[in-house]
Amino acid sequence: MLKYIKRMARMHRIFIAQDLKKLMEYKVDFLTGMFGFIVYQTINILFLWIIFSGIPALHGWSYDEIIFIYGFSLLPKAIDHLFFDNLWSVGYWLVAKGDFDKYLTRPLNPLLTVLVEKFCVDAAGEFIVGIALIAVTIGKVSIQWSVMNVLLFFLILPFATLIYTGIKTITASLAFWTKRSGDIIHVFYLMNDFAKYPTSIYNDVIRNVITYIIPFAFTAFYPASYFLTGENPLFNLGGTVIAAIVLMTIGILIWNKGVKCYESAGS
């Protein structure tokens, strides 16, 4: 097992080095992409500011609290983007073109190899904006930053990240039957935007979907609301852990089933 972990870590370092080399070769593209992301998020924040300029709160949530939730939502998304974004390749072309064959010839589990192969440094934009938004709200929201809460903050982020990864694994795995599932991944992924705001602003249908079916609300609103209010830790934090474990388990099961059905090139 230790040898297996060391081999995977070594491959990950190799792939990171390769991606960093590409970054140095295309610095302008990287900086342009990161700048565009920051501008996009700035426009969203400006839109929220305009809304709150006319109202004191939104369903009981202040402007600063919603900014905190918004910033928190970007962190697990950035971690998933940084380390596990290669799943999009499975959905769009690796299976359809037969390029997935190379993963079956390697000594590691194909899913692990796919996950560690790509290191997306352009996730830096999400990290920067997310951390900045959380930083500017400290002192403006009633969060008790005790040692326990600080530990919980960093412990819950990996589980919130795995919700993204689990959903992408499930939807990417569909490509083993449909040849391409990139559009399906995209449709599901778009729903993460609902997690940036309190679930109370949505109707029952949307609220139940993003809580119990495609639980993006557990990547941001529910854990963030615990830190803001200190309420319902079992649901807000425990629900995040359970959602992550369930989604990753389902994703791995579907992935393994799909690999057995893989027929090489689909064209």
C-alpha positions in Angstrom: 0.0 0.0 0.0 2.8 2.4 0.9 4.6 1.7 -2.4 1.3 2.3 -4.2 0.8 5.7 -2.5 4.4 6.7 -3.2 4.0 5.8 -6.8 0.8 7.8 -7.1 2.5 10.8 -5.4 5.5 10.6 -7.7 3.2 10.6 -10.8 1.3 13.5 -9.4 4.6 15.5 -8.9 5.6 14.7 -12.5 2.2 15.9 -13.9 2.4 19.0 -11.7 5.9 19.8 -13.1 4.6 19.3 -16.6 1.7 21.6 -16.1 3.8 24.3 -14.4 6.2 24.1 -17.4 3.3 24.7 -19.7 2.2 27.6 -17.6 5.5 29.2 -17.9 5.3 28.8 -21.7 1.8 30.3 -21.8 1.9 32.9 -19.0 -0.2 35.4 -20.9 -3.0 33.0 -21.4 -2.9 32.0 -17.7 -2.9 35.6 -16.5 -5.6 36.6 -19.0 -7.8 33.7 -17.8 -7.3 34.5 -14.2 -8.0 38.2 -14.7 -11.2 37.4 -16.6 -12.4 35.2 -13.7 -11.7 37.9 -11.2 -13.5 40.5 -13.3 -16.5 38.1 -13.6 -16.7 37.5 -9.9 -16.3 41.2 -9.2 -19.3 41.9 -11.4 -21.3 39.3 -9.4 -20.3 41.0 -6.2 -21.2 44.4 -7.6 -24.6 43.0 -8.5 -25.2 41.8 -4.9 -24.1 45.2 -3.6 -26.7 46.9 -5.9 -29.4 44.6 -4.6 -28.5 45.2 -0.9 -28.3 49.0 -1.5 -32.1 48.9 -1.5 -32.7 46.3 1.2 -31.2 45.7 4.7 -31.2 41.9 4.4 -32.2 39.0 2.2 -34.4 36.5 4.0 -32.6 37.3 7.2 -29.1 37.2 5.7 -27.0 40.4 5.6 -24.8 41.5 2.8 -21.6 40.6 4.6 -23.0 37.1 5.5 -23.9 36.4 1.9 -20.4 37.6 0.8 -18.9 35.2 3.3 -21.0 32.3 1.9 -20.1 33.4 -1.7 -16.4 33.4 -0.8 -16.6 30.0 1.0 -18.3 28.5 -2.1 -15.3 29.3 -4.2 -12.8 27.4 -2.0 -13.9 23.7 -2.5 -14.7 24.5 -6.1 -11.1 25.8 -6.5 -9.6 22.7 -4.9 -11.6 20.4 -7.1 -10.6 22.5 -10.2 -7.0 22.5 -9.1 -6.6 18.7 -8.7 -9.4 16.9 -10.3 -10.5 18.8 -13.4 -9.2 16.1 -15.8 -12.6 14.4 -15.4 -14.0 16.8 -17.9 -11.6 15.3 -20.5 -13.2 11.9 -19.9 -16.6 13.3 -20.6 -15.6 15.2 -23.7 -13.0 13.2 -25.7 -10.9 10.6 -23.9 -13.5 7.9 -24.2 -14.9 9.0 -27.6 -11.5 9.1 -29.2 -10.3 5.9 -27.6 -7.5 7.8 -25.7 -8.7 6.2 -22.5 -6.8 3.1 -23.5 -3.5 4.6 -22.1 -5.0 4.5 -18.6 -5.7 0.8 -18.8 -2.0 0.1 -19.5 -0.7 1.8 -16.5 -0.1 0.1 -13.1 -2.4 2.4 -11.1 -6.2 2.5 -10.9 -7.5 4.3 -14.0 -9.6 6.7 -11.9 -6.7 7.7 -9.7 -4.5 8.1 -12.8 -7.1 10.4 -14.4 -7.5 12.4 -11.3 -3.8 13.1 -10.7 -2.8 13.6 -14.3 -3.8 17.2 -14.6 -3.0 20.1 -12.4 -5.0 23.2 -13.3 -3.1 26.2 -12.0 -5.8 28.6 -13.4 -7.8 27.6 -10.2 -5.7 30.3 -8.5 -8.2 32.9 -9.5 -11.0 31.1 -7.6 -8.6 30.8 -4.6 -7.7 34.4 -4.6 -11.3 35.7 -4.9 -12.6 33.2 -2.3 -10.0 34.0 0.3 -10.3 37.7 -0.4 -14.1 37.7 0.1 -13.8 35.7 3.4 -11.0 38.0 4.6 -13.0 41.2 4.0 -16.0 39.9 6.0 -14.0 38.9 9.1 -15.0 41.3 11.8 -18.2 42.2 10.0 -20.0 38.9 10.7 -20.5 37.2 14.0 -18.2 34.2 13.6 -16.6 32.8 16.7 -13.1 31.8 15.4 -12.3 29.4 18.2 -9.6 26.7 17.8 -12.4 24.1 17.2 -14.1 26.2 14.5 -10.8 26.9 12.7 -10.1 23.1 12.7 -13.6 22.4 11.5 -13.2 25.0 8.7 -10.2 23.3 7.3 -11.5 19.8 7.9 -14.8 20.4 6.1 -13.2 21.8 2.9 -12.0 18.4 1.6 -15.4 16.9 2.1 -17.1 19.9 0.3 -14.5 19.4 -2.5 -15.4 15.7 -2.8 -19.0 16.6 -3.5 -17.8 18.4 -6.7 -15.5 15.5 -7.5 -18.2 12.9 -6.8 -20.7 14.6 -9.1 -18.1 15.0 -11.8 -17.1 11.3 -11.5 -20.7 10.1 -11.8 -21.4 12.3 -14.8 -18.1 11.7 -16.5 -18.6 7.9 -16.1 -21.6 8.1 -18.3 -19.3 8.6 -21.3 -18.4 4.8 -21.1 -21.9 4.2 -22.4 -22.7 7.4 -24.3 -19.2 8.0 -25.6 -19.5 11.7 -24.7 -21.0 13.1 -21.4 -19.3 16.5 -21.3 -22.6 18.4 -21.8 -24.1 16.4 -19.0 -21.3 17.3 -16.7 -21.7 20.9 -17.7 -25.5 20.9 -16.9 -25.0 19.4 -13.5 -22.0 21.7 -12.8 -24.0 24.8 -13.5 -26.2 24.0 -10.5 -23.3 24.9 -8.2 -24.2 28.5 -8.7 -27.2 27.9 -6.4 -24.9 27.1 -3.5 -23.5 30.6 -3.4 -26.7 31.9 -1.8 -29.0 31.0 1.1 -31.3 28.1 0.3 -34.2 30.0 1.9 -34.4 32.3 -1.1 -35.4 29.4 -3.4 -38.7 27.6 -3.7 -39.1 24.1 -2.2 -38.3 22.3 -5.5 -34.9 24.0 -6.0 -34.1 23.8 -2.3 -34.7 20.1 -2.2 -32.8 19.4 -5.4 -29.6 21.2 -4.3 -29.9 19.7 -0.8 -30.8 16.0 -1.4 -30.4 15.2 -5.0 -27.5 17.2 -6.4 -26.3 18.5 -3.0 -24.2 21.5 -4.0 -25.7 23.4 -1.1 -23.4 21.3 1.2 -20.4 22.7 -0.7 -21.1 26.2 0.6 -24.3 27.4 2.2 -24.8 24.7 4.9 -21.2 24.6 6.2 -20.8 28.3 5.9 -24.1 28.9 7.7 -22.8 26.8 10.6 -19.8 29.1 11.0 -22.0 32.2 10.7 -24.7 31.0 13.2 -23.2 28.0 15.1 -26.4 26.2 14.6 -27.2 22.6 13.4 -23.6 21.2 13.2 -24.9 17.7 12.7 -26.8 18.7 9.6 -24.7 21.5 8.2 -21.3 19.8 8.7 -22.3 16.2 9.1 -24.5 16.4 6.0 -21.5 17.7 4.0 -19.4 14.7 5.1 -22.2 12.2 4.3 -23.0 13.8 0.9 -19.3 13.6 0.0 -18.9 9.9 1.0 -22.2 8.9 -0.7 -21.4 10.7 -4.0 -17.8 9.4 -4.2 -19.0 5.9 -3.4 -21.6 6.0 -6.1 -19.1 7.7 -8.5 -16.5 4.9 -8.0 -19.1 2.2 -8.4 -20.4 3.7 -11.7 -16.9 4.4 -12.9 -15.7 0.8 -12.3 -18.8 -0.5 -14.0 -18.2 1.8 -16.9 -14.6 0.8 -17.3 -15.7 -2.8 -17.7 -18.0 -1.7 -20.5 -15.4 0.5 -22.3 -15.0 -0.4 -26.0 -12.1 1.8 -27.0 -12.7 4.3 -29.8 -16.3 5.3 -30.2 -15.9 6.5 -33.8 
